[in-house]
Amino acid sequence: MAFKKIDYARPVYIVDGRRTPFLKARGRPGPFKHADLAIHASRALLERMPFEPDALDEVIFGSAMPGSDEANISRVVALRLGCGDQVPAYTVHRNCASGMQSLDNAALSIADGRSDLVLAGGIEAMSRAPLLLHDNMVNWLADWWGAKTVGARLKVISKVRPGFFAPVIALLNGLKDPVVGLSMGQTAEKIAHRFGITRDMMDEYAVNSHLRLHQAQQDGEMSEIEPMFDRKGKLYDHDEGVRADSSAAKLGKLKPAFDKPFGSVTPGNSSQITDGAASLILASADAIEKYDLPVLARLVTTHWAGLRADEMGLGPAHAIAPLLRSRRLKADSIDYWEINEAFAAQVLAVVEALKDKTYCKEQLGLGSPIGEIPMDRLNIHGGGISLGHPVGASGARIVLHLANVLKSKNARRGIASLCIGGGQGGAMLIEREAN
């Protein structure tokens, strides 16, 4: 199978980026709304720039479940940042890859000459996912408000049932595929079985995610984080999900969460529900020259792929393979990788799929495997299992962090990739000039 090489028509550069700490959801709405998170990351980023916010051509953010009072949240963020009435803004949604989609949209706008300077990123306050009413309750309320007499209302009251009051948890609904009827965790169980990923392998991977993030925090490797204060003066300056004392023994005590009682995917080897935002500035060569901007990396190309929804966790393999083959590259051509840790099973299955001759031939249309991703070059500072996966923000976070890893390691080439609920995958190739 031939894969067409598609680069952006004009060079697109990542100037810089900032993000909030990723904050654990603790059973009630977190201290920051969606817009608050994005504004904090974006304001800190814009304050580092030599131009005013109204110099932006566009503002684009990705979000999977913004609040009902934050319609077109990108416009809300743009106006509150002081971009002015003349800077347009829109919001994109591609489930887990919403933040990456915003970067791709921004890059396409720059590449075709419509924009030179774009603020893009991702936002999610998962702790603020709404509680909804069942249809039975909605219908009952409609009847109640439609009843005009005491007798009519008494008749309506007689029809109410206790089950009507049970809330619908929008977050859980969003984590279940409506077409195949499986939760994301159940799809992870399926691909774990397909590639022989055991519980021990998942837990070991999860432990390493925590230990890597803890070490990165100790070494100052999470420099893209912008500390923030809530209204009560409490400081948030690090990703809260990290467990420095994580161990296989502790994780081994957790029960399966999605395939009870025989499954292997547990809360300990799955990504954490969190709140967070990440913001990046993308620019054309003209804008770089005009404002004398730094260049963190160049965004080379992006590839989106579709696959079976019940194996959605393999989406990165389906996006990475054609991206690499279109450029005549193999796995060992990439210096560092960020593959979003939705589940340990999912990341490990992607690694197996890309080096498996049969899978690459039958599912990816390749004559030979892509190759093996070295584990010491993959998610070197942890990922969604340890720092969390605020759905709309993760795609932007992994690109930003990958760019910073390339800079700190004086490396040239990296790929950021995610699986996407519904059966999709996205992959983004970035490069920088090594010193």
Secondary structure, 3 states (H helix, E strand, C coil): CCCCCCCCCCCEEEEEEEECCCEECCCCCCCCCHHHHHHHHHHHHHCCCCCCHHHCCEEEEECCCCCCCCCCHHHHHHHHCCCCCCCCEEEECCHHHHHHHHHHHHHHHHHCCCCCEEEEEEEEEHHHCCEEECHHHHHHHHHHHHCCCHHHHHHHHCCCCHHHHCEEEHHHHHCECCCCCCEHHHHHHHHHHHHCCCHHHHHHHHHHHHHHHHHHHHCCCCCCECCEECCCCCEECCCCCCCCCCCHHHHCCCCCCCCCCCCCCCHHHECCCEEEEEEEEEECHHHHHHHCCCCCEEEEEEEEEECCHHHHHHHHHHHHHHHHHHCCCCHHHCCEEEECCCEHHHHHHHHHHHHCHHHHHHCCCCCCCCCCCCHHHECCCCCHHHHCCCHHHHHHHHHHHHHHHHHHHCCCEEEEEEEECCCEEEEEEEECCCC
